[in-house]
Amino acid sequence: MANIKSQIKRNRQNVVRQARNKATKSELRTRIKAVRTSVADGIDGTETLEVAQKKLDQAVAKGRLHPRTAARRKSRLSRAVNSSRP
């Protein structure tokens, strides 16, 4: 347990931020999984891809995800969707 006032506040802030980050990352995993399952099922995944890309961009804008990580994930998802097309 912290004795310093600023550290007590910092601990409270960390709990809030941790919850926020966890929610964002969970949302991203859900959207990415939706794209991958639609590709695996042979369904056109362009709509789910757009939603996933939007969520990745929002995470970058809020500082929850590194820009290059988001770019890599978007690239891989786009490649998967494009390769599933006839």
C-alpha positions in Angstrom: 0.0 0.0 0.0 1.4 3.4 -1.0 2.0 6.0 1.6 2.5 8.9 -0.7 -0.5 10.9 -1.8 0.5 11.2 -5.4 1.2 7.4 -5.7 -2.3 6.7 -4.2 -3.8 8.8 -7.0 -1.5 7.2 -9.6 -2.8 3.7 -8.5 -6.4 4.8 -9.0 -5.6 6.2 -12.4 -3.8 3.0 -13.4 -6.9 0.9 -12.5 -9.1 3.1 -14.7 -6.7 3.1 -17.6 -6.1 -0.6 -17.4 -9.9 -1.2 -17.7 -10.1 1.1 -20.7 -7.2 -0.6 -22.4 -8.6 -4.0 -21.7 -11.9 -3.1 -23.2 -10.3 -1.7 -26.3 -8.1 -4.7 -26.9 -11.0 -7.1 -26.3 -13.0 -5.2 -28.9 -10.1 -5.4 -31.4 -9.7 -9.1 -30.9 -13.5 -9.6 -31.5 -13.4 -7.5 -34.7 -10.3 -9.3 -36.0 -11.8 -12.7 -35.2 -15.0 -11.7 -37.1 -13.0 -10.9 -40.2 -11.0 -14.2 -40.0 -14.1 -16.3 -39.5 -15.9 -14.7 -42.4 -12.9 -15.4 -44.6 -12.7 -19.0 -43.4 -16.5 -19.5 -44.0 -16.1 -18.2 -47.6 -18.2 -15.1 -46.9 -17.2 -11.7 -48.4 -15.5 -10.1 -45.4 -15.2 -6.5 -46.8 -17.8 -5.1 -44.3 -16.2 -6.7 -41.3 -12.8 -5.6 -42.6 -14.0 -2.0 -42.7 -15.3 -2.2 -39.2 -12.0 -3.8 -37.9 -9.9 -1.2 -39.7 -12.0 1.6 -38.2 -11.6 0.2 -34.7 -7.8 -0.2 -35.2 -7.5 3.4 -36.4 -9.5 4.6 -33.3 -7.2 2.7 -31.0 -4.2 4.3 -32.6 -5.8 7.8 -32.3 -6.4 7.3 -28.6 -2.9 6.0 -28.0 -4.0 2.5 -27.1 -2.1 0.8 -29.9 1.1 1.6 -31.7 0.6 2.9 -35.3 2.8 0.2 -36.8 1.1 -2.6 -35.0 -2.3 -1.3 -36.4 -0.8 -1.0 -39.9 0.5 -4.6 -39.7 -2.8 -6.0 -38.5 -4.8 -4.1 -41.2 -2.4 -5.3 -43.9 -2.7 -8.9 -42.8 -6.5 -8.7 -42.6 -6.7 -7.0 -46.0 -4.4 -9.7 -47.5 -6.6 -12.4 -46.1 -9.8 -10.9 -47.4 -8.3 -10.3 -50.8 -6.9 -13.8 -51.1 -10.3 -15.3 -50.4 -12.0 -13.5 -53.3 -12.4 -15.4 -56.5 
